[in-house]
């Protein structure tokens, strides 16, 4: 059995995010160009989403208490510090126990015909 494509995609997306953040200072990460949120909030929000999906919902655990209160859905804009710590969580976090065990158990074929609309 091979690792599920969603897990492979998640790992790739994370490594690219960390690569893109190289050279971003904490000051730049906390700069908020209105009306958008700052970069550190956006990365934290993605980390929170992954934590909720891959850890809390899938495994019934909480590894990062307080993350949802800081950068969760519907929370007010903020400028969390330590962007690189948050990004490392994203990079290493869902290498969390259980993630590597998500495998493809059956092969589904694609439909031979596609519906047309119009």
N, C-alpha and C positions, 0 to 999 in steps of 0.2 A: 504494500500500500504506500502511496505517496502522500506527502504533506498537502493539505487542502490548498487550493490556489488563493483563497482569501488570506490565509496565513502567510503565504509567500509574498503576496501583494502588500500586505501590511508591513512585513519586514523590509521590503524594498522601499516603500514610501517613507518609513521611519529613517532609514539610512540616508535617503536623499534629503530629508528635512534637516538632519544633523549636519550634513555636508553643506547645505545652504546657509546654515546659521554660523558657520565658521567666520570669524572676523566681526560679527555683530556685537557691539558693546552693550552692556546692561543699560546704559543711558539711551542708546538708540532703540533698544527693545522696549523701553518704557515710554517712548515718545508716542503721543496719541494724536494722529492727524484727524481732527474732527470731520465728520461725525463717526469715523471708524474707531474700533478699539485698537489698542497698541498690540504690537507683535507678541509680547510676552503673554497678554491675555488670550490671543488667538491660539497660541501653542498650548497654553494651559487648558483652554476649552477643548481642544482636540484630545489632549491627554485625559481629561475628565470623561469625555465620551468613550474613549477606549477602555478606561478603567471601569465605567459602568457596564459596558457590553461584555468585555472579555474577562472581567474579574467578578464584579458584583453579581451580574445576572447569570453568567455562565458557571461561576464557581462558588457563589454565595459568600464571598469574603470581601473585605475592604483592606486594601494595602496602603491607601493614601487618604487617611481621614481628613476632612475639611476641604478637600479639593473642590467638591461640588459647591460649597458655600462661597468659595473664592471666585470660581470661573464657570460655574454651572449654567445651564440653560435658564434664561430669564433673569440672571443676576445682573446687578448694575455694573456699568463699566468700571474698571479699576486698572491699576498699573502694577500688577504683581512683579516683584523683583525676580532675581535668579532664573532667568530664561533658560540658561544652560542646564540647571538642575532639572527643570521641567522637561526639557528636550531629552535629557538622559533618561528620565523616567519613560518617556515615550519610546526611546530606543531600546531600553533594557526591560522595561516593565512587562509587556506582554510576551516576553520570552518567558513569561510567568509560567509557573507550573501548570501544565494542562494544555497550553497553546500548541506545543509541538505534537501533541497527541491527536489533534484534529486532522483526520485523514479522509481521503475519498474512499467511500465504502462501496459505491457502485458507479458505473459509468453510464451517464445518460446521453443519449444521442440527440442531436439537434433535429428539429423538425425538417422534413424534406421540402415542404412548401411553406411559404409565408403568406399570410392573409394580406390582401390589398384593400386599401380604403379609397373611396373616392367616387 
